[in-house]
Amino acid sequence: MRRSGLMIVTGIACLSAYAGVPALDQRVDSLLVQMTLTEKIGQLNQLSPRGFGEFALAVREGRVGSVLNEVDPEVISRLQHIAVEESRLGIPLVFARDVIHGFRTILPIPLGQAATWNPTLVEQGARVAAREASSVGIRWTFSPMVDVSRDARWGRVAESGGEDPVLNGRMGGAMVRGYQTDNPADPTAIAACVKHFAGYGAAESGRDYNTTWLPLPLLRDVYFPPFEEGVRAGALTFMTSFNDINGVPSSANRWLLQDVLRDEWGFDGVIVSDWGSISDMIPAGVAADRKEATLLAAAAGVDIDMEGLCYPAHLEEWVKEGKISEETIDGMVRNVLRLKFRLGLFENPYTEIENRPVMYAPEHLETARRLAEEGTVLLKNDGILPLGKKPGKILVTGPLADAPHDQCGTWAPDREKSRSVTPLAALRRMYGREAVIYSPGVRYSRDNSGDGISAAVEAARDADVVLCFLGEEAVLSGEAHCLALLDLKGRQRELVERLHAVGKPTVAVFMAGRPLTVGREIELSDAALYSFHGGTMAGPALANILSGDVNPSGKLPVTMARLTGQYPMYHAHKNTGRPPFWSVDIDDIPLEAEQTSTGCTSYHLDAGVEPLYPFGYGLSYTEFEFGTPTLSAQTVSKSSAVPLKVSCTVKNTGNRRGEETVQLYIRDKVASLARPVKELRDFVKISLEPGEARQIEMELAPDRLAFHGLDGSEIIEPGEFEVWMAPDSSSGEPVTFTLTD
């Protein structure tokens, strides 16, 4: 500890030079003045270990500031001891990992967590992930992803909070608080990283890394708000996105990173590139080589080069050539050091790995199960569900019924599939092995052999009820796993069709990383549940819902389209000048029909205009009745400090307790720019006993009625507004009020 002690003494001796400067800045600057340019650039270099000896030397020489993808606590401990005790200044490393939805205890994918519409529970899930990851020395995760995602072809919709900026912001903020706690220096806290800034979810054709073209009103109204919510939640780090916006890659976009994120929103944390996104500027066509890409990224304000190898190779050259000042480098290093001080790494750099049996703690598994339960959406129920305690003989079939790896979903690099409890295992535990027949029918989601379908059909003849677990493998969603067609893969549809022909009551249970186009499969089933990959405890969660031990309460965080060609599809769309008041199906068009005979309105001849299921939709085993909303005033001044209060009575008219999500939507009927037909502004999840009624009140401040103009400025215009309180984006009757000057 000798070198570290010298560094601290020297730092204390320098404090008098910073009178009036906040204590954290004093500590940062007192260390910064001792650093060589090489050591400064080292803090901006993030790498994965490539052989211990060579990597340890780079750490000892101060050429690495943060470490990716090392999860062995012994190796982490050895590297940290080298950094603190053997490097010249003793600056600790920060170890980072993609802890996207759990570390060992895998939670539902973020899209599935968003389906809970329960930020409190989502925060608890992030706390579970932080406790487990930090126990091996990981103190930084690259989560939450708050990219608004309106195209299910994009594989990374799985990592998002869905199609709406309000829902994304709430879920992202909850994750930030869960990861970091109120005290990021707590050894069980990890730094959150809000990503990907910005507009990544708008990638053309739903193809990962693709270009985006986003006017200022769309950026300001839709894609920016969840990120600003992350700043308000206290996120310590942000990540740039791979895509360009209007031709400028995010890692070279100074307006985005400096003008908006830092100057406008006040973010003072670390900005890290995505993996290699700095060098990606070369094939993107905005940088000739790594040296030029380095200049663009540093000038834009990217603090850390993640696995790009650009900064360590070229930053010093640019400083010597006078194109980048050392003061600019100092500003970048300050952000990195500030992160390490905030995480308490200078006081407590080491992780105690003895006697910390934190993985799969009972309370962690309970949180994972609750998230999977509350995130499961009941789409259809013709009375077959719940099954109850004695449903007779059950056939369990389908490729996801016993897929312990795939039920964990995308971006779960630390999953241990032996700890996953599958639906088959949970149902056997619940009903007994003798009551549960298992015949997979289709071995895995892309299985085109059809070898097992006949056996499953024969098994169905002897069953009282069929539970068919359909969907997609984990590898079919997530980063770089985009799809042009969202139908079920392999011969899953054939399995459903042949089971339907047997005539036994059938429940379709979908387990996937995105909304799939499964209208036909649902039509052939008596009930349908949708569970975005549910993680370690997906099986018990689904068994509890199927049996009726748990009443489903999930709501769709995305619109489910009928056909892939309808995407992008989302609730907050514009009405157009010719909305589809009526439509003609393609099969109903007469031969040699006139061009205008089908109506000149905005719809698809082969799909109509309606989705399969709307945003916010989800059924329950009980029934809820929504009263007509009432307003505290019919007229509101836009300068008023008193928000409009919107109230609605919600009653449980069924015979069992249930949870309902009350959703508040608005519409600006006439504005200087066309506004969406509905915009989510608030929501709350409530629990009601049978026969219980409750008045729910939400507030609409005038600034919640604002939008952004073509120049990006905020506008609050007087006029007439509609407001709904409803169980989903397609239900309810609006009431109106007027906003005045």
Salt bridges, closest charged atoms under 4 A:
ASP25 OD1 - ARG338 NE 3.90
ASP29 OD1 - ARG334 NE 2.65
GLU39 OE1 - ARG88 NH2 2.75
GLU61 OE1 - ARG63 NE 2.69
GLU85 OE2 - HIS81 ND1 2.84
GLU86 OE1 - ARG60 NE 2.75
GLU123 OE1 - ARG177 NE 3.64
GLU132 OE2 - HIS364 ND1 2.93
ASP147 OD2 - HIS196 ND1 2.86
ASP151 OD2 - ARG153 NH2 2.57
GLU159 OE2 - ARG156 NE 2.78
GLU159 OE1 - LYS195 NZ 3.67
GLU163 OE2 - HIS571 ND1 2.75
ASP164 OD1 - HIS571 NE2 3.40
ASP221 OD2 - ARG675 NH2 3.72
ASP221 OD1 - HIS708 ND1 2.71
GLU228 OE2 - ARG232 NH1 3.68
GLU229 OE1 - ARG232 NH2 2.81
GLU264 OE2 - ARG220 NH1 2.67
ASP268 OD2 - ARG342 NH2 2.78
ASP274 OD2 - HIS196 NE2 3.47
ASP303 OD2 - ARG262 NH2 2.80
GLU307 OE1 - ARG50 NH2 2.53
GLU316 OE2 - LYS320 NZ 3.48
GLU317 OE1 - LYS291 NZ 3.40
GLU317 OE2 - HIS314 ND1 3.05
GLU321 OE2 - LYS291 NZ 2.59
GLU326 OE2 - LYS40 NZ 2.86
ASP330 OD1 - LYS40 NZ 2.69
GLU347 OE2 - ARG27 NH2 2.49
GLU363 OE2 - ARG131 NH1 3.79
GLU373 OE2 - ARG369 NH1 2.85
GLU374 OE2 - ARG370 NH2 3.64
GLU374 OE1 - LYS685 NZ 2.82
ASP414 OD1 - ARG97 NH2 2.85
ASP414 OD1 - ARG104 NH1 3.78
GLU416 OE2 - ARG104 NE 3.78
ASP447 OD2 - ARG443 NE 3.22
GLU458 OE2 - ARG461 NE 3.14
GLU472 OE1 - ARG514 NH1 3.28
GLU473 OE1 - ARG446 NH2 2.74
GLU479 OE1 - ARG156 NH1 3.29
GLU494 OE1 - ARG491 NE 2.83
GLU494 OE2 - ARG498 NH1 3.88
GLU497 OE2 - ARG520 NE 3.98
GLU521 OE2 - ARG493 NE 2.75
GLU523 OE2 - ARG520 NH1 3.55
ASP549 OD1 - LYS389 NZ 2.77
GLU660 OE1 - LYS555 NZ 2.78
GLU679 OE2 - ARG675 NH2 3.40
GLU679 OE2 - ARG681 NH2 3.32
ASP682 OD1 - ARG170 NH2 2.44
GLU692 OE2 - ARG694 NH2 3.33
GLU699 OE2 - LYS645 NZ 3.93
GLU720 OE1 - LYS669 NZ 3.22
GLU722 OE2 - LYS669 NZ 3.99
ASP741 OD1 - LYS638 NZ 3.29
